Amino acid sequence: MVARLVIAAPSSGAGKTTVATGLMAAFAGRGLAVSPHKVGPDYIDPGYHALATGRPGRNLDAFMCGTDRIAPLFLHGARGCDLAVVEGVMGLYDGAAGQGELASTAQVAKLLKAPVVLVVDASSQSRSVAALVHGFASWDPEVRLGGVILNKVATDRHEALLREALEESGVPVLGVLRRAPAVETPSRHLGLVPVAERQAAAVEAVAAQAEQVRAGCDLEGLLALARSAPALRDEPWSAEGSTEMAGPAQGGRPVVAVAGGAAFTFSYAEHTELLTAAGAEVVTFDPLRDESLPEGTRGLVIGGGFPEVYGEELSANAKLRAAVAELAASGSPIAAECAGLLYLARSLDGRPMCGVLDADARMSPRLTLGYRDAVAVGDSVLAAAGTRMRGHEFHRTVIEPGAGEQPAWGLRQPEMRVEGFVRGGVHASYVHTHWAGAPQAAARFVAHCTGGPTA
């Protein structure tokens, strides 16, 4: 039995992240072991969740991982915890475009049998809030709306009007929060600025969020609501016990270097766990500071992040760029997603990068965002030809050309196209994947690190 709450909202921008992070920090401050989770593919919010709780922030994405893995992944992350707080994505009922409730906060709440707390931006309404809450509470009878937290409330008079209106809805008010600039987190072209880029300021912001929640929310009522969730019958997910795993790699434990630091902050905790379960020794390094790859590196994983923000520093680290190019030339496995793709390019905004790919990248005013159904065009270190995987794109850059002689993926939406690069041991693509939805990718990658690809 894991006590749990899902923090949702009618739409983006209502204050879900502030409330969810503040609740995590407030309950952790009371001595509870709090497990943090985020619905959807977002990498940035889990960084703030981790700061609030001292535990890895974990994603629950039904599109990329499948609906059957949501409860097991949740139980894996929440093992040994007193309370789990799950931050939703977009509006409560918003999911993968054109696919009904798939990957929505509402679907995840139902899969977890978790009560939902609706965060409502009350800044421009009074009695209408009751109609809004009634609509969200009655839309899907399988979603249990256990309470409301009113955000951006202006005055005591405004609060009184809101509470009076909500008495008719039957949904209890579990918190009222005033506007508070100290709790705000700065944003830029892809959303919030990651924790790794503003450590001291992020700590202060999370502390302010916790204090705001403590002062304005009924923590005892929220905890009682969380404890009312029924037991889940699923077994916790584990990297070691995943049926798709090929087992530990033969021939020793190859060192797999994983890019980290401020420029490469996008990663899912399960990736490292799966690589380790497949037999790798995972070592993190920082391309902004380290001039060489970890000793004995046999494989390299470069996830997402913001190389466009740190282009000058990444380019200036010529020794590491040369080491990456040398590793690629040796045929060693390299898996690169989005930011990793840009780093492997010949240039980024005119600055030299690793030169592994015959392609050049630049910033773009256009946001590319959405889930992707992908099929492997040919064999690579991650997938055999014809393998289907699901992922998402999220970037404001373009790379030219968009695909190599052997593309990484064929995509079905939003239009039919090929993208990415497979060259020797390199697999580079804009598409982010979640390996908990395809554990065979980690097993295949580690097997290539030992010189023996899986079938």
N, C-alpha and C positions, 0 to 999 in steps of 0.2 A: 504494500500500500504506500503510494507516494502522494502526499498532499500536493495539490496543483491548482494553478489559476492560469487562464489565458487572458491576456490583456489585448483588447481589440478596440476598434474605433469605427465610426461611420465612414471615414475617408482618411487618406493620408493627410498629415499636417495637424492632426488633432492633439498630438502630444503623447502618442503611445510610447515612444522611446524614453521620453523623460519620466513618465509614470512607471513604466516597467523597470527601468534602471534604478529609479529611486526606491521602488518597492524592494528590489533585490538587495540594494545596499542597506536599506532600513532593517529588513529582516536579518540580514547577515550581521548587522551591528548589534542585534539582540542575541547573538550567539547561535543562530540557526545555520545549519549547512544548507545553502541555497543553490539549486541547480538552475543555470540560466539556459534558455532556449529561444530560438528565433524561427518563426515560420518563414519559409521562402529561401531564396538563394543569397540574400544580402550578407556580405562579409564584414561590414563596418560596425553595425550595431552590436554583434557578439563581442567585439573588442571592448566596448563599454560595459557590457554585461560581465565579462571576465574581470574587469577592474573592480566592479561592484561586489563580486562574490568570491574572487580568488580561485575560481574554477573555470575550465575552458568553456567559452560560449559555443553552443552547438546548434546547428541548423536542422530544421524539420521540413524537408521539401518533398511533398508527395509527387510532384511531377518528375523530378530527377531520381528519386530513390524508390518510388512506388508506394502506394497506400499501405501495403502489407508490412512495410519496414518502419512506419512512423512510430507506432507504439514501442517496438523493440529498440529503436534508436533512442527514443525518449527514456526508456528504462535503463539503457546502457549509461546515458549521461547522468541520470538521477540516482544511480546506485549509491546507497549509503547516505542520502540527503534527507533532510527534514521537510523540505518544501521545494517545489519547482515552480518557476515563473516563466511563462511562455509569451513572448511578445509576438503579436500578430503582424500581418503584412497588409498594406493598403487598407481598404475598407473590409469589414468583417466578411462579406460575402463575395469579395473580388478574388478571382483565381486566374488560372491560365486562360488566355484569351480564346474565346470560342469553344471552351471545353467544360462548360457548366461550373460546378463547384470545385473541380480539380485544383489542388494546391492552394485553396483558399484557407483563411483562418478558421472559418466555420467548419470546413471539412476536417482540419487537424483537430479542432476542439472535439468534434464527434468521435474521431478515431481514438482520442485520449480520454473520452468520457469526462471531460474537464469543464467546470463552470467558467463562464465568460464574464469578464468585467468590461463594460463599455466606457471608454474615455470619450467624452463629448466636449467639443469646443463650444462653450456656451457664450462666447463673447458677443454674438449678435442676435440673441434670442432670449425669450423668457418662457411664456406658456407653451410655445411651439416645441420646446424640448420634450414635452410629454408625448406628443404625436410621433416625434422622431424615435424615441425610445420604444414606444409601443410597436411601431413598425418593425424595428429590428428584433424585438422580443418575439413577435408573432410570425415572422416570415418563415422560419423553419422550426417546427415544434421539437425537432431533435436537438436543437441548440439551446442549451440552458443558460439564459442570461441571468446571472446571479446578483448583479448590482451595477451601479453607475458611478463613475468618478467624473465630476464636473470640472473642467479645466478652463483657465482664463476667465474666471469670474471677476467682475469689476468691483462690486461693493457688497456690503452686508445686505442692502435692500435688494440687489440683484440676486444674491444667494437665496433670500427668503422667497422671492417670486419663483425661482427655479424649484426649490424644495416643495412649495405649495402645489405647483403643477405636477410634479412627479409623484405626489401622494396618490393621484388618481391612476397612475400607471401600474402600481403594484410592484415596481422594481425599486429596491432600496437604494438610497444614496449612500455610498461607502467612502466618499471623499469629495472635498471641495478645495480646489487649488486656485490661488490668485496668480496674476501675471508676475513673473519673477525673472528678470534678465540674467541673473547669476546662474540659472540652470540651463541656459541656452548653449547649444553646441554649434560652432561655426560650420558652414557648409561651403562647398565649391562645386565644380562641374559634375561630379559623380555622387553628390550627397554629402554626408557628414565627413569632417576631417578625421582620419583614423587616430586612435589613441596613441599609436607609436610615434606620431608626428607632434604630439602636444602633451607629453606625459604629465608635466606638472599642472598645466591648465585643465587637463582631463580629470585628474584626481580632484581638483577643486570643484569642477562642475558636478561630478558624481556625488561628492560630499554635499553640495548645495541641493541636488535632487533628492538625496536621502532626507535632508532636513525638511525640505518642503513637503515631502510625503508624510513624514512623521507628524508634522504640524497639522496637515490638512486631511489625513485619511484615517479611517477607523481600522487600524492594523489588527485589532482583535477580531473584528467582524470579517475582515478579509481572510485571516488565518482560519477562522471557523468555516468560511465558505470553501476554502481550499481543502480542508480536512473532510468535507462532505463528499468529495469525489469518491466513487467506488473503486475497488481494486481492479487492476488490469490483469487479464489472464495470459497475456503474451509473455514470452521469455525474452530477457534482455539480449540485444544484439551483441555480438563480439566479433572482432576481426579474426581471432583464432578459430572460432566455430562457424564462420561463414561457409556455407556448403559450396560456394563457387571457387573457393581458394584452392590452388593447386598444391598447397602444403609448403613447408619451409624449403627455400632454395637449396640446391645441392652445391657443394664446393665451397663451403664457408659462408661467412656473412659479409657480402659486399657493402662497401660504404656508399650510401646514396646521399649526396649533398642536396639540401633543400634551401633555396634562397629565402632570406628573411630580411629584417631591418625595415626602415621606414619606407623604402621604395617598393617592397614586395610583401604587403601585409595581408593579401587575400589568400586564405587557405582554410580548409576544413580539417578539424582535428582528426577525423577518421582516416584521412589520407596517410598521415604519419603512422597511425596505429596499424593500418593495413600493410604498409611497406615493412614495418617491423615484424608483423605476423608472417609475412611472406619470406622472411629470412634476412632482411637488410638491417644494417646498422645505420640509422638515420642521424646525420650531423647537419645542423643549421649553420649557415654562414651569411654574412651581410655584404652584398655587392658594393655598398657605398664605402665600406671600410677595409674589408679584407682584400689583400692583393693576390691571394692564391686560393685555390679550391682546397677543401679539407684533405689532409693527407690520405692517400689511398683511394680517392674518389673513383668509383666505377660507374656511377650513374648520377644524373643531375635532374632535379625537378625545380622549375622556375614558374611559380604561380602568378596570380594577378597582383595588381597594385597600381602605383603611380610613377612609372618611369618618366612620364612626361613632365612631372614636377621636379624630378631629380636628374633630368637629362644631362646637365652640365657635370655633375659629380660622377654619374655613371660613366660618362665618356672620358672623364679625366683619369679614371682608374684603368689605365691602359694595360697594366700587368694582368689584371683579372680578365679583362676582355680577351687578351691573347690566350690565357689559360683555358677559357671556355671554348674558344675557336679550336685550340689544339685538341681538347677532349672530343669535340664534334668530329674533327678530322680523323680521329682514331676509330670512329664508328661506335663509340660508347653511347648507351641510351641517354637521351635527353628528352624530357617531356616539358613543354612550355605552353602556358595558357595566357592569352591576352597580353599582360605586361611582359611575360616571358617571351612571347612572340616578338614584341617590339625590341626587347633587349637583344635578341638574336639577329635582328635585321642589320642591314648594312649601315643605316643611319636612322636617327629619330630627330625630326625637326632640324635636319642639317648637321647634327652632331654625330660623329662616328660611334657606332655600337659594336657588337661582336663580329659582325660580318659573316655569320654562319649562313645566312639566307641572302640570296640575291634579290633583295627587296628593300624598299625605303618607306619609312613610316612618318606620319605627321599628325598634328592635332587637326581636328575638324569641328566645325560648329554643330554638326549633326550628331544627336545621341542615337546610338544603336542599342536597342534594349529588347529583350524578349527570350522566351523559352525556345529551344531548338530540338527537333528530332533529327538525329545525325546517323549516318551509316558510313562505316570505314570504306573508303574508296579502294584501298589496297592494304597489304600487310604492313604493320608498323610495330614498334616496341610496345604499344598500348593495346592494339586490337588486330585481329585477323580480318582480312578483307570480308566485307559483308556484315560485320558485327554492328549491331544497332545500339546506340547509346543516346541518352538524353542529357541536355545541358542548357546553358543560357549564355547570352551575350550581353555585355554591359560596358560600353566604351564610347569615347568621343575622339577616336583616332581612326585613321585609315592607313592601310598598307598597300603599296603598289609594287608588283602585282598582288592581287588578293589571294592567289593560289599558285603553287609550284607545279612542276611537270607532273608530280604525283601529289595531288591534294590530300589533305588530312581527312576531310569529311565531305560527304554530299549532304546537303540540307534540304528539307522539304518546305520550310516556312521561314520568313513570310513569302519567299518565292524559291523555286528550285534553283540551286546553285551549288558550286563546289567552293571550298575555301581551305586555307591552311597549307601546310607544307610537310611532306614526309621525304626525308633525304638521308640516306644511311641510317644511323640510329636516332635521328632527330624527328620528333613529332611536335609540330608547332601550330597553334591554332588560336583564333579568337574565342572559341567555345570553351567555357568553364564546365567541367564535369564534376560530379560527386561520386567518388569511387565506392561509397557504401551502396550505391545503386548498381554498381558493376565491379565487384571486388576482383574479378578476373583480370582487370586492367593492372592492378597493383602486382598480382602474381606474375603476369606476363612480363611486366617491366623488370622486376627483380630477377626473373629467370634470364632475361637478356643480359643483365649485369654480370651474370655468372657464365655467359657464353652459350646458354642453351635455351632458346625461345620455346614457349609452350606451343602446343598444337592449336 
